[in-house]
Amino acid sequence: MNDSVIRSIDPCETSINELLRLEEASWPQRLRASESTIRERFRLGHEVVGAVVNGSLVAAAGFVHTSQAPTDRLTFPTDHRTYSSLPASTPVCSTFVYNLCVVPGQRGRGAVRQILRAVESEARARRARFLVGDARCPAYAGGRIQSRRRVERDAVFREALDNWHASGVHPTDHVLMRDPVLRLYYRYLQCEFLFPVSGFLPEDTASGGFSVICVKRLNGQVR
């Protein structure tokens, strides 16, 4: 564990510069959010929670409270750009979380768990029914999932995801958790894997462009 301080990130110039440095340290260039994207998200009513260690921002996640429900496939965003650019709306049904990033030196030291708990607390405070995440799945094709970490291709996982996408038949959680990112989300949120979206983030070649939509039901919601 680390001694990080969890705080909300204000949309000031200093904070935006901190977020840009965090993006650069955490992601390959093709997956980084630009300055204009970050500013636009704040303008749309999005929020960011960050972890600070020794005065430096080492982890963060963006989120937005929305009236959309993840269980409605007809209205759910079909790509990451739309998912992470929805305007805040009421009445709040869901909190959509995106862009969870951590600098290499802080991975595995508790920052991710703290960030996710903080966002869940915000969602519960707004009486959201669902906490929603778009999880990458790098075991699909293999590759670097952040700036320095590599995941190998998993043929069993790939076949399961392809079958799920084609048939709608949900594979077992055991098979899905062969992927390290899905395993992390399940471990920290006890979430369910709702459905895969093909072409969600084409730049994410390690995931074959797929994202798996993860949901934690809040306030007594049941499947």
C-alpha positions as CSV (number, residue, x, y, z in Angstrom):
1,M,0.0,0.0,0.0
2,N,1.0,3.6,-0.5
3,D,0.4,6.9,1.4
4,S,-1.6,8.5,-1.4
5,V,-4.1,11.2,-0.8
6,I,-7.4,10.9,-2.8
7,R,-8.9,14.2,-4.0
8,S,-11.1,15.7,-6.7
9,I,-9.3,17.3,-9.5
10,D,-10.5,20.8,-10.4
11,P,-10.5,22.0,-14.0
12,C,-7.8,24.6,-13.5
13,E,-4.7,25.0,-15.7
14,T,-2.4,23.4,-13.1
15,S,-4.7,20.3,-12.9
16,I,-5.0,20.0,-16.6
17,N,-1.2,20.0,-17.0
18,E,-1.0,17.4,-14.3
19,L,-3.5,15.2,-16.1
20,L,-1.6,15.5,-19.3
21,R,1.7,14.5,-17.6
22,L,-0.2,11.5,-16.1
23,E,-1.5,10.5,-19.6
24,E,2.0,10.6,-21.0
25,A,3.4,8.5,-18.2
26,S,0.6,5.9,-18.3
27,W,-0.4,5.3,-21.9
28,P,1.1,4.8,-25.4
29,Q,0.6,7.9,-27.5
30,R,-2.2,6.5,-29.5
31,L,-4.3,6.0,-26.4
32,R,-3.7,9.3,-24.6
33,A,-6.4,11.9,-24.1
34,S,-5.5,15.3,-25.6
35,E,-5.6,18.6,-23.8
36,S,-8.7,19.6,-25.9
37,T,-10.4,16.3,-24.9
38,I,-9.8,16.8,-21.2
39,R,-11.1,20.4,-21.4
40,E,-14.2,19.3,-23.3
41,R,-14.9,16.6,-20.7
42,F,-14.8,19.1,-17.9
43,R,-17.1,21.4,-19.9
44,L,-19.6,18.6,-20.2
45,G,-19.8,18.2,-16.4
46,H,-17.4,15.3,-16.0
47,E,-15.4,14.9,-12.8
48,V,-11.9,13.4,-12.1
49,V,-10.7,11.7,-8.9
50,G,-6.9,11.5,-8.4
51,A,-4.3,10.0,-6.1
52,V,-1.5,12.2,-5.0
53,V,1.8,11.0,-3.6
54,N,4.4,13.4,-2.3
55,G,2.6,16.3,-4.1
56,S,2.5,14.5,-7.5
57,L,-0.6,13.1,-9.3
58,V,0.1,9.4,-9.7
59,A,-3.3,8.0,-10.7
60,A,-6.7,9.2,-11.8
61,A,-10.0,8.3,-13.4
62,G,-12.7,10.3,-15.1
63,F,-16.4,9.8,-14.6
64,V,-19.7,11.3,-15.5
65,H,-23.2,10.9,-13.9
66,T,-25.7,10.2,-16.5
67,S,-29.4,9.3,-17.0
68,Q,-28.4,6.4,-19.3
69,A,-28.7,2.8,-18.2
70,P,-26.0,0.3,-19.3
71,T,-28.7,-2.4,-19.6
72,D,-30.2,-0.7,-22.7
73,R,-28.1,-1.9,-25.6
74,L,-30.0,0.3,-28.1
75,T,-28.9,3.5,-26.4
76,F,-25.5,2.5,-25.0
77,P,-22.5,4.2,-26.7
78,T,-20.9,2.2,-29.4
79,D,-17.4,3.7,-29.1
80,H,-15.1,5.1,-26.4
81,R,-15.2,8.6,-27.7
82,T,-19.0,8.8,-27.3
83,Y,-18.9,6.9,-24.0
84,S,-16.4,9.3,-22.5
85,S,-17.9,12.4,-23.9
86,L,-21.5,12.2,-22.7
87,P,-22.9,15.3,-21.1
88,A,-23.8,15.0,-17.4
89,S,-27.6,14.4,-17.2
90,T,-30.3,13.8,-14.6
91,P,-32.1,12.0,-13.1
92,V,-28.9,10.1,-12.4
93,C,-29.1,6.4,-13.3
94,S,-25.5,5.5,-13.9
95,T,-21.9,6.7,-13.3
96,F,-19.8,6.0,-16.3
97,V,-16.1,5.6,-15.4
98,Y,-13.3,5.8,-18.0
99,N,-9.6,6.4,-18.4
100,L,-8.3,4.8,-15.3
101,C,-4.6,5.4,-15.4
102,V,-1.6,4.9,-13.0
103,V,2.0,5.8,-13.4
104,P,4.3,2.7,-13.6
105,G,5.9,3.2,-10.2
106,Q,2.5,3.1,-8.4
107,R,1.0,0.1,-10.1
108,G,0.1,-2.7,-7.6
109,R,0.5,-0.3,-4.6
110,G,-3.2,0.4,-3.9
111,A,-3.9,3.5,-6.0
112,V,-6.3,1.8,-8.4
113,R,-8.4,0.3,-5.5
114,Q,-8.5,3.7,-3.8
115,I,-9.5,5.5,-7.0
116,L,-12.3,3.0,-7.7
117,R,-13.6,3.2,-4.2
118,A,-13.7,7.0,-4.4
119,V,-15.7,7.0,-7.6
120,E,-18.1,4.4,-6.2
121,S,-18.6,6.6,-3.2
122,E,-19.4,9.5,-5.5
123,A,-21.9,7.3,-7.5
124,R,-23.6,6.2,-4.3
125,A,-23.9,9.8,-3.1
126,R,-25.7,10.7,-6.3
127,R,-27.9,7.6,-5.9
128,A,-26.8,6.0,-9.1
129,R,-28.1,2.6,-9.7
130,F,-25.1,1.4,-11.8
131,L,-21.3,2.0,-11.7
132,V,-20.2,1.3,-15.3
133,G,-16.7,0.8,-16.7
134,D,-15.3,0.1,-20.2
135,A,-12.6,-2.5,-19.6
136,R,-9.8,-3.2,-22.1
137,C,-9.1,-6.8,-22.7
138,P,-5.4,-7.1,-23.9
139,A,-5.3,-10.9,-23.7
140,Y,-7.3,-10.8,-26.9
141,A,-4.4,-9.9,-29.2
142,G,-1.5,-9.3,-26.8
143,G,0.6,-6.2,-26.5
144,R,1.4,-3.4,-24.2
145,I,-1.5,-2.4,-22.0
146,Q,0.2,0.7,-20.6
147,S,3.5,2.3,-21.3
148,R,5.8,-0.5,-20.1
149,R,3.7,-3.6,-19.3
150,R,3.1,-6.4,-21.8
151,V,0.4,-9.0,-21.9
152,E,0.6,-12.2,-24.0
153,R,-2.2,-13.2,-26.4
154,D,-4.5,-15.8,-24.9
155,A,-6.1,-18.1,-27.5
156,V,-8.8,-19.4,-25.1
157,F,-9.8,-15.9,-24.0
158,R,-9.9,-14.7,-27.7
159,E,-12.1,-17.6,-28.8
160,A,-14.5,-17.0,-25.9
161,L,-14.8,-13.2,-26.6
162,D,-15.3,-13.8,-30.3
163,N,-18.1,-16.4,-29.5
164,W,-19.7,-14.0,-27.0
165,H,-19.7,-11.2,-29.5
166,A,-21.1,-13.4,-32.3
167,S,-23.7,-15.4,-30.4
168,G,-24.6,-13.3,-27.3
169,V,-23.9,-16.4,-25.2
170,H,-22.0,-15.2,-22.0
171,P,-18.8,-17.2,-21.3
172,T,-18.0,-18.1,-17.8
173,D,-16.4,-15.5,-15.6
174,H,-13.5,-17.9,-15.0
175,V,-12.6,-17.7,-18.7
176,L,-13.1,-13.9,-18.9
177,M,-10.8,-13.4,-16.0
178,R,-7.9,-15.0,-17.9
179,D,-7.5,-11.3,-19.0
180,P,-5.6,-9.3,-16.4
181,V,-7.7,-6.1,-16.8
182,L,-11.0,-7.9,-16.4
183,R,-9.6,-9.7,-13.5
184,L,-8.6,-6.5,-11.9
185,Y,-12.0,-4.9,-12.3
186,Y,-13.7,-8.1,-10.9
187,R,-11.3,-8.2,-7.9
188,Y,-11.8,-4.5,-7.0
189,L,-15.4,-4.0,-7.8
190,Q,-17.0,-7.5,-7.7
191,C,-18.7,-6.4,-11.0
192,E,-20.4,-8.4,-13.6
193,F,-19.3,-8.5,-17.3
194,L,-22.3,-7.2,-19.2
195,F,-21.4,-7.4,-22.9
196,P,-18.5,-6.9,-25.3
197,V,-18.4,-4.0,-27.8
198,S,-16.4,-4.5,-31.0
199,G,-14.7,-1.4,-32.5
200,F,-15.1,0.4,-29.2
201,L,-11.5,1.7,-29.2
202,P,-9.9,0.8,-32.6
203,E,-6.6,2.3,-31.4
204,D,-6.4,-0.4,-28.7
205,T,-4.8,-3.0,-30.9
206,A,-3.9,-5.3,-27.9
207,S,-7.7,-5.6,-27.3
208,G,-8.5,-6.0,-30.9
209,G,-10.6,-2.8,-30.6
210,F,-12.9,-4.6,-28.1
211,S,-14.0,-3.3,-24.7
212,V,-16.0,-5.3,-22.2
213,I,-18.7,-3.3,-20.4
214,C,-18.5,-4.0,-16.6
215,V,-21.3,-3.1,-14.2
216,K,-21.6,-2.9,-10.5
217,R,-25.2,-2.7,-9.3
218,L,-25.6,-0.2,-6.5
219,N,-28.3,0.5,-3.9
220,G,-29.7,-3.0,-3.8
221,Q,-30.0,-3.5,-7.6
222,V,-30.2,-7.2,-8.6
223,R,-29.5,-8.8,-12.0
